[in-house]
Amino acid sequence: MPYHLRFGEADPLRIRFAVSPLWETHSAVRVLARPRQQGYHLPWMRRIAGAARELDLGPLQLLMPLHGHSPDFLYPPPIRPVASFEEEIAAVRETDPALALDDFERALAETPGAAGTAAGRRMLADPAGAVGWLADLLEDAWEALIAPDWPRLRALLEADVAYHSRRLAEGGLERLLGELHPSFDWAAESATLRVAYAGDHHRPLDGQGLVLLPSVFTWPDVVSGFDPPWQPTVAYPVRGIGGLWAEPAGRASEALGRLLGPVRADVLCALTEPMGTTALAHLLGRAPSTVSAHLAVLRDAGLLTSRRYGHQVLYERTPLGIAVSQPGTD
C-alpha cells in the first residue's frame, strides 16, 4: 500500500526543496546495516569502514526497522532550505521527552525483542536522557562518516534542487512530481500524490505544503510517512548518484588546456552539474581562492553562468561552455 499525500488548495503554493546533513547522516547509518542500499556506495563504505567500526551505531540502528515507524524527531524535516548540521542537531536535542517516548515505543515495537535490549530499556526508562545520548551518537556519525565528504554531497544535492526547480518552473507541479521518481503517481482528480511503499500512510497536507528532500543515502527508496507535528516530507534519491564516488574522469584535453590554461580547463570540464566554489575546489584538490578566480574569468568569457542559491553561488556551463569542453582530438 502506498503513501497518500492529499493536497489542499494552498498546498501547491507551499512546496519547497531542502537539503539536510542530518538526514544524510541518519540515512548513512541505515545504509551500513542494509546490503540492498549499498550498491553505489561501496567505494564510500570501503573508505569509511575503519571509522565506522569505532562508532556505536547499534542504538541508532535499533530504531531503524526494515519496515514501519522510525522516530521522526531524530531526522525532522529541515527547518530551512540548507540548514547546517549544528542547527539540525540542536533541534533534536530540544525534543520534548514525551514526544520522544512515543517515538521510541512505536519504533521498538516494530522489531521483536528490541524493547527488551539494554539500549531499548534505556530509551524507555529515560527518554530525556536518551534524546541527548542518541544526539551524541548522531554527532559522532556525522563527524566520522559524512562531514569529510559533505562538500561533494552538498554539491550533488544542490545540483538536484537547481535542476528540479527549473523543471517545476517549466512544466508545473504535475510534471515535476511525475519526474522525481518512478514510484510517484499524481492523481489529479483527487489532488493526491501516491508514493509506492510497503506501508499505508494517509496525510492531508492541510496548508503546510510539502518538503521535497533529495538524498544520497536514501537510494533506491523513497521515504515519507512523517506524522504531525512534522511538516509533510518526501525524501527521494538524488540525480547523478552513479558518478558520486568516482574519481573525476580525466582532466581536460591538452588542446583545451593550451587554449584556456590547464587549471581553468579543468574547472570548466568539472562542471558537469551546477556547483559552488567550495565543492568544486574540493573535487579538484585546489584552493577555493584559486578556483574562484578561474570561475570569474570563465563567467566573464561567457563560458559559465552563475546564480545564487541560499548562501552560496552555483556555477554551470553555458551552451558555449558545454561546446568548448566537449572531448575532441588533440
N, C-alpha and C positions, 0 to 999 in steps of 0.2 A: 504494500500500500504506500502511496506517496505522501509527501508533504503537500498541504493545500494552503497557499498564502493568498487570502482574498483581499483584493484592493477595493478601497472606497473611493469616493470622488476626488479627494485631495491627495491620495497616496502617490499617484504618478508624478506629482509635483515635488515629492519629498524623497525621491530616490537619490542615493549618494553612494559613491565609491569610497573605500577606505583601505589603508594598509596598516597591518598590525604586527609589530615584532613579538608581542606576547602570544598572539595566535600562532605564529610560526614556531615559537619555542615549544608551546604545548603540542603542536602537531608533529614536530620533530621527535619529541619524546614518544609519541604514539607510533611513529614510523619504526623506531628501534625495536618495537615489540610486534610489528605487523609485517611479516615477509611479503605479503601481497603489495604493500605500498613501497617496497624498497627499490624496485626496478631502476628508475632513472637516478636514484640517489646512491647507488652502490659506490661510486668514487668518493662521495662525501662520507659515507659510512666507513669506508676503509681508512680515511684520513682521520676521523674523529674517534675511532674505536678505542684508543688508549684513554682519551679524555672521558669517554662515556663510561668506561669501567670504573673510573674514580668517582662517579656520581651515584647518589642514592635515588634511583628513579622508581623503585618499587612502589612507594606510596602514591606517586602520581599515576603510575600505570594501573594501580588497583582501582582507580576511579575512571578508567577508560575501557568500559566493557565493549565487547565486539559489536553488540547492538544494544540500543537502549540509551538511557539517560546518562550523561556526564555532567558534572557540576558546571553550570553556566558561569558562576561567579569567578571561576579560575581563568576564563578567557572571554570576558564580556565583549560585546560589540565595541569597536573603537570609539573613543569619545570625540575624536576629530579625524580629518582625512589622513593625516600622518602623525600619529602620536609617538612619543619616544617610549622605549621600554620602561624607563624610570617612571613616567607618568602612569602608564598602564599598571605596573606592579604596585604602585602606591594606591591605586583604586582598589585592587584586590585586597590589600591589607586592611582597608576600611570596611570590608564586608560585614554586614550585620550577622552575628553568630547564629541567630535564629534562622536566617536565610541559608547560611552555610550548613547548618544541621539538616535542614530539609533536603538540600542537595546531596549531602553525604548519605542520608538514609536511602534516597531514591537510587543513587548510583551504586552503592554497595549491594543493594538488593538485586541488581542485575546479574551479579556473578555469585553462584553458590559458594558459601563459605567465606566470602570476602569480609562480611561484618564481624566474623569471629577471629580474624587475624589480629596480630598485635597492632598493626597500623590502623585497621578498621576500628578496633575498640578505642584506640586513642582519639580518632576523629569524632566518634560518637560521644565519648565521655567529656571531651573538652573542645567543642567546636571553635571557640575563640582562639585557643592556643594552636589548634590545627590549621587555622587560616594563616597565621604567621609562619608556622612550620612549612606548610606547602608553598607559601610565597618565597621562603628562603630557598627551597629546592628548585623552584622555577627560576629564581635569580641565578643559582649555580648553573642550571642547564643553559640559560641564556649566555652566560659568560663563556662556557666551555664549547657549546655546540653551534650557536648562531652568531654571536657578536663578531667573531673573526671574519665571517662571510657576509655580514649584513650589508655592506655597500653593494656587493654583487646581487644579493637577493632583493634589496630595495630597488635597485635599478630595473630588474626584471618586472617586479610588481608595479612600479610606477609606469613602465612602458605599457603594460597591460591596461592600466587605468586610462592612459592617454589614448590608446587605440580604441577602447570601447566607448570612451566619451565621444570620440569623433563619430563612431557608428551610431550612437544614440542621437547625436545632432543630425546625422544624415538620414536616418531611417525611422527614428522614433522608438518608443518603448517596445512595441511588438517585435520589431526586427532585432533589437538588442537582445531581448530575452530568448529569441529563437536561435541566436548565435552563441550564447555564452557556454552552453554545454548540451550534449545530446539528450540528457535526462530532463531538460526543461521542456515544459509543454504549456503554452499560454492559451487559456480558454477565454476568448474574447467575450463570449456570450455571458459568462458569469464573472468576468474580470478576475480570474483566479490563475495564479501561477502554480502549476503542479510540478513537483520535483520527485522523480522516481527514487525510492529509498526503501529499505527494509523496515518500515515503520508506518504509522498512521498518525499524522500530526496536522491539526487544523488550527490556523491562526488568522483571524481577521486583523488587518493592519491598523484599522481604526485611526487613520490620520497620522500615524507615526512614520509612514513611508517604509522604505526598505534599504538596508545597507547591503551593498554588493562587495564582497571581500575576496579579491584574488589571492590565491595561496599557493606556495611552492610545495609544502609538505602535505597538503590535503590530497594531492593526486593519488589515485584516479577518481576519488569520490567527490560528491557534492554534500555539504553538511549544512543543515539548518536545524529547526526544532527549538529555537530559543523561546522560552516562556516569559511572560511578564514577571518582573518589571523591565526586562531587557528589550531593546528595540529589535524588531524582526530583522533577521540577517541571514544571508545565504553566502557561504564560502564555496568557491569553485576553483578548479585547477587553473593556474596561470598559463597564458600563452608562452611558447618558447622554452618550455621546461626541458625539451630534448637536448638542447645545447648548453644547459646551465652550467654543468660541471666540467664541460670540455675545455681544454686549454684553447686560447684563441687560435683559430686556424691561420696558418702562415701570416707573415707580415705582408705589407703592401708590395706590389711588384717593383722591380728595380727601376723600370721606366717611370712609374708614378713617383717613386722616391726621388729620382733625379729632377722631376718637374716641381714637386712641392717641398722636397726635403724629406728624409726618411721618417722623422718623428711625426711631422704633420701628416704625411701619407698614412701612417699607422693610425693616427687619431681618426682620420676620415673613414678608413676601412673598418675600424672597430665599431662604428656607429650603425650597426645593423638594426638596432632598436633605439628609440629615444632614451637618452641617458644624461645624467648630471655629471658635473666635473669630477666630483669625488669618486663616484663609481667608475668612471672612465679611467681616472688615474690609477685606481686600484687594479683594474683589469689590465692595464698596460704596464704597471710597475713603474710609473713615473710620478714626479711630484705634482700635486694639484696645481701649483702656480705655473708650472711648465705647460701642463695640459690646457689650463685656462687661457694662456697666451696664444696657443695654437688654435684653440676653438674660436677666439675672437678674429683671428686672421682669416680662417676658413669661412666664418659667417660674413665678414666684410667682402669676401670674394664671391659670395653668392652660392657657396657650396653647402652651407648649413643654414638652418633656421633655428630660432630658439623661442621658447615660451615659458612663462612662469607656471609652476605647479607647486602649491603650498609655499614652502620657504626656499625652494631651490629652482634653478633654471634647467630645463631639459633641452638638449640639442638633438636635432635629427637632420639627416641629409635632405637636401632639395633634389628635385629631379636631375638637375645638373650634377650635383654631388654624387648621386647614385650612378649616373652615366660615367663620370670620371673614375669612380672607384671600381668599376667592373673589371674582372680579370681580363688581361689582354696578353699579347705576345711581346715579350721584351725584345 
